[in-house]
Amino acid sequence: MVRVVLKHLNGPRAAQADVLEIDLRNEVVLGQAGAALLRLASPGGDRGGSWQARIIPVEGSGQRFVLVDLDSPAGIYVNRKRVADAVLLRPGDIIQLGEQGTELEFSLEAQAP
């Protein structure tokens, strides 16, 4: 298990963090649907898309993850650049849901053995 930390940088949950324990065979789905591991409001309050992005562990890497846009209408950004393909995430990267949307700082938290 790995702990993925997504710290909210803006919006109603600013300065709060979600700590998600992830089995390296699973993924984190970001979106509005009830089944999303991390439920987030869409940019501008639009309820158009249920899934916005997913964070997927890189197989065999231990603690490396990629972010993939799930064709969200508002787009997904990493460090202010729109994502078109899978992007390797590094601790401190800022994930943004839409140009004016929710910003999350990605990091990993060490777990005790």
C-alpha positions as YAML, in Angstrom:
chain: A
units: angstrom
residues:
- id: 1
  name: MET
  ca: [0.00, 0.00, 0.00]
- id: 2
  name: VAL
  ca: [1.06, 3.55, -0.75]
- id: 3
  name: ARG
  ca: [-0.45, 6.72, 0.67]
- id: 4
  name: VAL
  ca: [-1.25, 9.30, -1.96]
- id: 5
  name: VAL
  ca: [-1.82, 12.77, -0.50]
- id: 6
  name: LEU
  ca: [-3.89, 15.31, -2.45]
- id: 7
  name: LYS
  ca: [-3.85, 18.69, -0.72]
- id: 8
  name: HIS
  ca: [-6.59, 21.10, -1.80]
- id: 9
  name: LEU
  ca: [-5.08, 24.48, -2.70]
- id: 10
  name: ASN
  ca: [-8.32, 26.35, -3.45]
- id: 11
  name: GLY
  ca: [-12.08, 26.07, -3.18]
- id: 12
  name: PRO
  ca: [-14.19, 25.16, -0.16]
- id: 13
  name: ARG
  ca: [-11.68, 22.58, 1.03]
- id: 14
  name: ALA
  ca: [-8.56, 24.79, 0.71]
- id: 15
  name: ALA
  ca: [-5.74, 23.67, 3.04]
- id: 16
  name: GLN
  ca: [-7.41, 20.29, 3.65]
- id: 17
  name: ALA
  ca: [-5.86, 17.07, 2.38]
- id: 18
  name: ASP
  ca: [-7.17, 13.71, 1.29]
- id: 19
  name: VAL
  ca: [-4.86, 10.83, 2.23]
- id: 20
  name: LEU
  ca: [-5.70, 7.78, 0.14]
- id: 21
  name: GLU
  ca: [-4.21, 4.36, 0.83]
- id: 22
  name: ILE
  ca: [-3.72, 2.82, -2.60]
- id: 23
  name: ASP
  ca: [-3.05, -0.78, -3.46]
- id: 24
  name: LEU
  ca: [-0.55, -0.65, -6.34]
- id: 25
  name: ARG
  ca: [-2.95, -2.69, -8.50]
- id: 26
  name: ASN
  ca: [-5.67, -0.03, -8.24]
- id: 27
  name: GLU
  ca: [-6.13, 3.58, -9.31]
- id: 28
  name: VAL
  ca: [-7.55, 6.83, -7.96]
- id: 29
  name: VAL
  ca: [-10.50, 8.17, -9.94]
- id: 30
  name: LEU
  ca: [-11.15, 11.90, -9.56]
- id: 31
  name: GLY
  ca: [-14.61, 13.11, -10.42]
- id: 32
  name: GLN
  ca: [-18.18, 13.87, -9.46]
- id: 33
  name: ALA
  ca: [-19.68, 10.39, -9.56]
- id: 34
  name: GLY
  ca: [-20.43, 8.68, -6.28]
- id: 35
  name: ALA
  ca: [-18.08, 5.82, -7.20]
- id: 36
  name: ALA
  ca: [-15.07, 8.13, -7.61]
- id: 37
  name: LEU
  ca: [-12.47, 7.54, -4.93]
- id: 38
  name: LEU
  ca: [-12.08, 11.29, -4.57]
- id: 39
  name: ARG
  ca: [-15.29, 13.22, -5.27]
- id: 40
  name: LEU
  ca: [-14.74, 16.77, -6.48]
- id: 41
  name: ALA
  ca: [-16.96, 19.52, -7.81]
- id: 42
  name: SER
  ca: [-16.38, 20.20, -11.48]
- id: 43
  name: PRO
  ca: [-15.05, 23.54, -12.71]
- id: 44
  name: GLY
  ca: [-17.78, 26.15, -12.64]
- id: 45
  name: GLY
  ca: [-20.19, 23.77, -10.92]
- id: 46
  name: ASP
  ca: [-20.97, 22.04, -14.24]
- id: 47
  name: ARG
  ca: [-22.31, 18.52, -13.69]
- id: 48
  name: GLY
  ca: [-21.60, 17.41, -17.26]
- id: 49
  name: GLY
  ca: [-18.97, 14.72, -16.75]
- id: 50
  name: SER
  ca: [-18.90, 12.10, -14.04]
- id: 51
  name: TRP
  ca: [-15.21, 11.19, -14.30]
- id: 52
  name: GLN
  ca: [-12.48, 13.77, -14.78]
- id: 53
  name: ALA
  ca: [-9.13, 12.04, -14.35]
- id: 54
  name: ARG
  ca: [-7.43, 9.06, -12.85]
- id: 55
  name: ILE
  ca: [-4.13, 8.51, -11.11]
- id: 56
  name: ILE
  ca: [-2.65, 5.14, -12.01]
- id: 57
  name: PRO
  ca: [0.34, 3.39, -10.40]
- id: 58
  name: VAL
  ca: [3.17, 2.59, -12.81]
- id: 59
  name: GLU
  ca: [3.52, -1.19, -12.83]
- id: 60
  name: GLY
  ca: [6.65, -2.49, -11.15]
- id: 61
  name: SER
  ca: [7.83, 0.96, -10.08]
- id: 62
  name: GLY
  ca: [6.85, 0.93, -6.42]
- id: 63
  name: GLN
  ca: [5.76, 4.50, -5.92]
- id: 64
  name: ARG
  ca: [5.41, 6.18, -9.30]
- id: 65
  name: PHE
  ca: [2.06, 7.35, -10.66]
- id: 66
  name: VAL
  ca: [0.71, 8.81, -13.89]
- id: 67
  name: LEU
  ca: [-2.27, 11.12, -14.37]
- id: 68
  name: VAL
  ca: [-4.65, 10.50, -17.27]
- id: 69
  name: ASP
  ca: [-7.44, 12.84, -18.45]
- id: 70
  name: LEU
  ca: [-10.74, 10.99, -18.94]
- id: 71
  name: ASP
  ca: [-11.90, 13.34, -21.70]
- id: 72
  name: SER
  ca: [-13.18, 15.89, -19.22]
- id: 73
  name: PRO
  ca: [-14.77, 18.84, -21.04]
- id: 74
  name: ALA
  ca: [-12.78, 21.41, -19.05]
- id: 75
  name: GLY
  ca: [-9.48, 19.57, -19.39]
- id: 76
  name: ILE
  ca: [-6.87, 18.51, -16.84]
- id: 77
  name: TYR
  ca: [-3.72, 20.49, -16.12]
- id: 78
  name: VAL
  ca: [-0.45, 19.59, -14.40]
- id: 79
  name: ASN
  ca: [1.64, 22.55, -13.28]
- id: 80
  name: ARG
  ca: [-0.52, 24.89, -15.43]
- id: 81
  name: LYS
  ca: [-0.01, 22.85, -18.64]
- id: 82
  name: ARG
  ca: [-2.93, 21.01, -20.22]
- id: 83
  name: VAL
  ca: [-2.52, 17.22, -20.23]
- id: 84
  name: ALA
  ca: [-3.13, 15.43, -23.51]
- id: 85
  name: ASP
  ca: [-1.44, 12.12, -22.68]
- id: 86
  name: ALA
  ca: [-0.46, 10.29, -19.50]
- id: 87
  name: VAL
  ca: [1.86, 12.43, -17.36]
- id: 88
  name: LEU
  ca: [4.24, 11.09, -14.73]
- id: 89
  name: LEU
  ca: [3.45, 12.77, -11.40]
- id: 90
  name: ARG
  ca: [6.15, 13.95, -9.04]
- id: 91
  name: PRO
  ca: [5.72, 15.07, -5.44]
- id: 92
  name: GLY
  ca: [4.79, 18.76, -5.46]
- id: 93
  name: ASP
  ca: [3.04, 18.66, -8.85]
- id: 94
  name: ILE
  ca: [-0.20, 20.65, -9.01]
- id: 95
  name: ILE
  ca: [-3.16, 18.88, -10.62]
- id: 96
  name: GLN
  ca: [-5.89, 21.26, -11.80]
- id: 97
  name: LEU
  ca: [-9.35, 20.21, -12.94]
- id: 98
  name: GLY
  ca: [-10.17, 22.72, -15.65]
- id: 99
  name: GLU
  ca: [-8.48, 26.04, -16.30]
- id: 100
  name: GLN
  ca: [-10.18, 27.70, -13.30]
- id: 101
  name: GLY
  ca: [-11.00, 24.54, -11.35]
- id: 102
  name: THR
  ca: [-9.93, 22.71, -8.22]
- id: 103
  name: GLU
  ca: [-6.19, 22.56, -7.62]
- id: 104
  name: LEU
  ca: [-4.62, 19.63, -5.79]
- id: 105
  name: GLU
  ca: [-0.98, 19.25, -4.75]
- id: 106
  name: PHE
  ca: [0.18, 15.66, -5.28]
- id: 107
  name: SER
  ca: [2.55, 13.99, -2.82]
- id: 108
  name: LEU
  ca: [3.31, 10.61, -1.31]
- id: 109
  name: GLU
  ca: [3.42, 9.79, 2.37]
- id: 110
  name: ALA
  ca: [5.80, 7.19, 3.72]
- id: 111
  name: GLN
  ca: [4.20, 4.31, 5.60]
- id: 112
  name: ALA
  ca: [5.72, 2.50, 8.54]
- id: 113
  name: PRO
  ca: [6.76, -1.09, 7.66]
...
